Amino acid sequence: MDQTPSSRFQRLKLYYERHETAFDIAAFAGGFGFDIAMLDRIDAWSTIVQQAAYLLLIAVILLQMFFSEGEPAPDTGAMPTLKRWYYAYRVALVHFLLGTLLNLYTLFFFKSASLFVSFAFMLVLAALLVANESSRLKAQLGLSLKFALFSLCLLSFSANIVPVFVGSIGLFVFLLSMLAGCLPLAVINRRIRIHAPERVQQARQQILVPFGIVLIAFLSLYLFRLIPPVPLSIPFIGVYHNVERSEDAFKLSHERPAWRIWDNGDQKFLAQPGDRIYVFFRIFSPARFSDQVLMRWYWKDNAGKWKLQDSIPIKIVGGREEGFRGYGMKTNYQPGDWKLQVDTTDEREIGRVYFDVTSVPEAPRNFEVDTQ
């Protein structure tokens, strides 16, 4: 005899409960894959509205779970189909939405910093995900950990979006973004105090304490310059023998062998007498963005320590799809290991390029020319 829709639903629900952890991980991974396909510019209205809608939906679901905690489980059998599905899969939905948002912020942070800073952020993320999937911690702190992940998304959203609207970055803008991230939690806490005073202690433990820990972590990471300087990012940086501007393009001269496909320009710089070293970069910044970055030239001394040689400020203006194009030039240099680091004025690294300088005698050479 055919199964009724109700019995099929019960079997599906039972299967989900037996494999809940696998479903949660799959939902989180699905969010990652979904957002990679849908990723747009950080200042695109579609991206901003998507993040805000996801955060609002996560907040609504978590608050509903918060207020229903400790109460008898609802009788899903008497519920309409849509409501039954909500109760059965609300945790998986939260995981999917968190996965989508955290993937988005990981990509934005990854693009806006050196590999070390990006991995530091991803290690924090991985630790939270492992903790959230621990059966023991889930039983004791499940909802608290979900609010911690939500707090991470909320503060990341503020750290990304506030500089876009202000049009610059720096300590004041970062603190303003953290204040903006605190406002939704302040409103939630205020409503709980007014409408459910008996749950104030529960709100402190499950909502405010996780949020406070994440906020302190953000402030500490900024203090140690480990928060990437979103929304700025460097999609391209390279070393050249000459940079010339021609109408709306830059002509970049180099003698890199064709097989060194991993280098941008002459990262093995063969310096003949009179040569100048040029470093060209493209830096993405949102429309209406206007700020300043620093090009810092470092040379490695005999003790293996990087010594700052020059720091050159460059004014950048945002809005160009391919990124603002700029370059720096050095005429006084010595053989050895070098790096050019592009930093914000509050000394957060956006990108860098390493190169070796070797002195060679004057000889004929043929340059290849790339266009940016």
N, C-alpha and C positions, 0 to 999 in steps of 0.2 A: 504494500500500500504506500502511496506517495506521502512524503513527510509534509506536514503543515508548515507554513512560513514561520510560525512561532518556534517549532521544534528545530527547524534548520538554523534559526537565529541562535537558539540556545546552544546547539552543537558548535556553531562558529564562535560564540562567546567563550565556551569552554576551551576550545582550541587556542584562542587568543590568550586566555588566562594562563594556560600551561606554558606558553611560549612568549610571555609578556616581554621579557628582557630582549629576546631576539627581535620582536616587533618594534620595540623602542629604538634599538640600535639601527634597524633598517629604516625606520622613520627619520632618524637623525641623519643617516647617510643619504636618504632620499632628498632631504632638505638641502644638503650640500650639493648634490648633483643638479637639482632643480635650479638653484640659484646661480651656479656656474653658467648654465644655459641662458638665464634671464638677466645676467649682470649688465648694468648700463653705467653711464658716467655717474660719479658721486653726486653731482649737482643736478642730475636729471629729475624732473618732478615725478616721473613714474617711479623712480627708485625711492625718493623721499616718501611719497604717499604709500608705497608698498610697505616700507619699514614701519611707518606710523600705524598702518592698519594691522600688521602682524603683532606689534607691541600691544595695541588695544585689545585684540582678540586673546592674546596670551594672558593679559591682565584680567580680563573678564572670566576666563576659565579658571585661573588660579584662585581668584577671589571666591568663585562659586565653590571650589574645592575647599578653600579655607573655611567658609561659613558652614559647609556640610560636614566638616570633620567632627567626629564624636557623636554624630547623630545616627539613628538607625538607617541602614542601607535602604534606598527607595525600592519599591516593587516595580521593576522594569517591565514585568509581564503585562501590566495594565497600562503602560505608557504608549503613546503614538510611536510609530516606527522611527521617526527622525529623532525623537527624544531618547529612545532606547539606544540608537546608534551613538548618540552623543555620550551617554553615560558609559557605554562599552569602550569607546575609542578616544575619549577626551585626552587621556594621558599620551597616547600615540600622536594625537594632533598637536599637543603642546611640544612634544619632541620634534616633530616635523618643522614647526614654526621656529623653534629655537635653533634647530640645525640650519635652517635657511638663513636666519639672521646672523648666527655666529660665523657661518661660512662667508657671508657678505663682508662682515667686519674683518675677518682674518685676511681676506683678499685685499681689502682696502689698506689694512695695516701692513701687509706683506709688500704691497707696491710702494708704500711710503717710507720704507726704512731699509737699513742694511739687513743682511741675512741673520745676523746675531739677534737683532731686536725682534725680527719676525718670529724666529724660533722661540725666543723667550716668551712672546705672547702665546704662541701655539702650545708651548709646554704647560702654561697656566690653564689654557683651555682643555688640554688633554687630561690634566689632573682633575678638573671639575667633572669632566665626562665620566672618567673612571669612578670617581666618588659617587656620581649619580647612579651608576649601574651596579654599585656594590649592594648586594642583598641586605647586608647588615645595616649599612648606613641608610639605605632606602627605607628600612623599617623604622629607623629612629629619626632620621632627618630628611625624609623624602621630599616633603613640601618645602622645607627650608632651603634645600639645595636647588629646587626648581625656582624659588624666589631669588636665590643667589645668581643663577643663570639669567633670569629675567633682568636682574639689576645690572649684570654685566652688559646685556644687550641695550638696556636703557641708557646707561652711561656712555657706551660706545656710540649709540645713535646721536647723543648730544655732542660728543667730542668730534663727530664727523660733520654734523649739520650746522652747528653754531658758527664755526669759522666760514662756512659757505655764505651765510647770510651777513655776517659781520664784514667779510671781505679781507680778513687778515688773520694772522696767528700770533701767539705769544702767551705770556703768563696770564695776563688779564683775560684774554679770550678763553683760555683753557679753564680758568676758575669760573668764568661766566657759563661755560658749557656744563661744568659739574653742578653749578647752582640750578641750571635749567633741568638737569637730570634728577635733581632732588625734588622738584616741585610735584610730579605725579605721586611720589611716595608720601609726600607731606599731605596732599589732598586725600589719599586713601586712608592714611592714619587718622586724619581729622574726621572723616566720615565714620570710621569705626568707633571713635571715641563718642560721637554723638548718637549713633544709631545702635551700636552694640557694645556698650561699656563693659559688659561681662567678658568680652574677647580682647580687651586691651593687652593683657599679659600675653595671650597667645599671639597677638599681632607683633608684640615686641620681640618674641622669640623666633617667630617664623618669617617675619617680613623685615622689621627694622634692623635687627642684628645682622642678618645676611647682607642687606643693603649697605649697612655701615662698614662691614668688612671689605666689600667690593670697592666702596668709595675710598677707604683708606689705602687699599691696594693701588687704585688709580693714582691717587696723590703721591704715593711713595714712588711708583714707577716714573711719574713725571719728574719728581725730584732727582732721580738717578738717570734721567734722560732716556728712559726705556719705553716711553709712550711715543710711537711714530708720529711724525708731524703731518697727519692728515689735515686737510685734503690734498696736500702737495705730494707729488711723486715724480720720479725721474724715469721715463721709459727708455731713454737712450743717453749714453755718455761715452765719449771716445777721445783718443789722443791722436793728434795730426801734426804734419809738418807745416801746413798752411790752411787758413780759413778765409775765404773770400765771400762777400755778399754780392749776389748778382740778381737784381730785380727782387723777386719774392722767394729766392732760394739761397742756400749757403753751399758753396763748393768746398769740399773737404779733401785735401791732398794727402796721400799716404803712400808708403811703399811696402805695405804688408803683403807677405806671400799669400797666394790664393788658398793654400792648405790650412792657414791659421784662421779657420772660420770662427773660432770662439773669441777672437780679439775684435775690439772695435778700434780700427785704425792702427797706429803704430805703438802698441803697448810694449813692443821691443823696439825702442827708439834709438836709431843709429844717428848720432849727432855729429855732423860735419861742422867745421869752423863757421861761425856766423848763424847757425840754425837757431830758430826759435821753437819752443814747444807750445802747441795750442791744445787746449782741451775744450771740446764742443759738447753741449748738452741740450736736451729738450726737457723741460720741466712742466708737468701738467698742473694747472691751477684753475679753479672754477671761473666762470664768467663774473665780471665785476670785482675780481680779486686783484688787489694791488698790495705788494709787500716787497721785502728785501731779503736776499739770501747772501751767504758768504761763500766764496770760493777759497778754500784753504789748501795751500801747497805744503806737503810734508816730505822731508827727506830722512831716510834711515841712516843713522850714524854708525860708527864702527862698533858701538856697544849694542846695536840692534834696537835702538829706541827711535821712535818717530819724533823729529824735530820740526816745529812749525817754521816755515820760511816766509810765507806771505799769507795775508788774509785780505781778499778783495771783495767789497760789497757790490752786488748787482741788483738793480731794481727789476722786478718781474711784474708783468701784467697778464691776467688770466683771460680765458675765453676761447683761445685758439684750440681747435679740435686736436691737432697734433702736438700741442704744447708750446709754451714760450721757448724760443731758441736763443741761446746765449753762448758766449765763449770767453775764455781767459787766455792770456799769453804770458810766457815766462822767457826772459832773455838771459838772466843770470842763474846758472844752474851748474851742477857738478855731476859726474857719473855716479851711478848707484841706483838704489831702489827708491822709487817715489810713489806717492799717492796724492790724488786730488780729491778732496772731500767737499761736498756741497752741504752746508748746514743752514739752519734757520738762525735768526738773530738771537734766539734763546738757546742756541747751541744744541739743537737736536738734528741728528744726521738725516738727510734725505737720500743721499746716494754717494758712491765713491767709485774711483777707477784706479787700479794699480798699474804702474809701468816701470820699465827698466831703461835707464839711459846709459848708452855706451858710446864713448868717443871714438870716432873713426876718422882716418885721413880723408881729405877732399878727393872726390872721384865722381865721374859721371853717374847719373841715376835717372830713372824714369818713374814719375809719380802716377799712381792711379787717382782718379777723382770721383768721389761719391757726392751725391746731391741730397741735401736735407731741406 
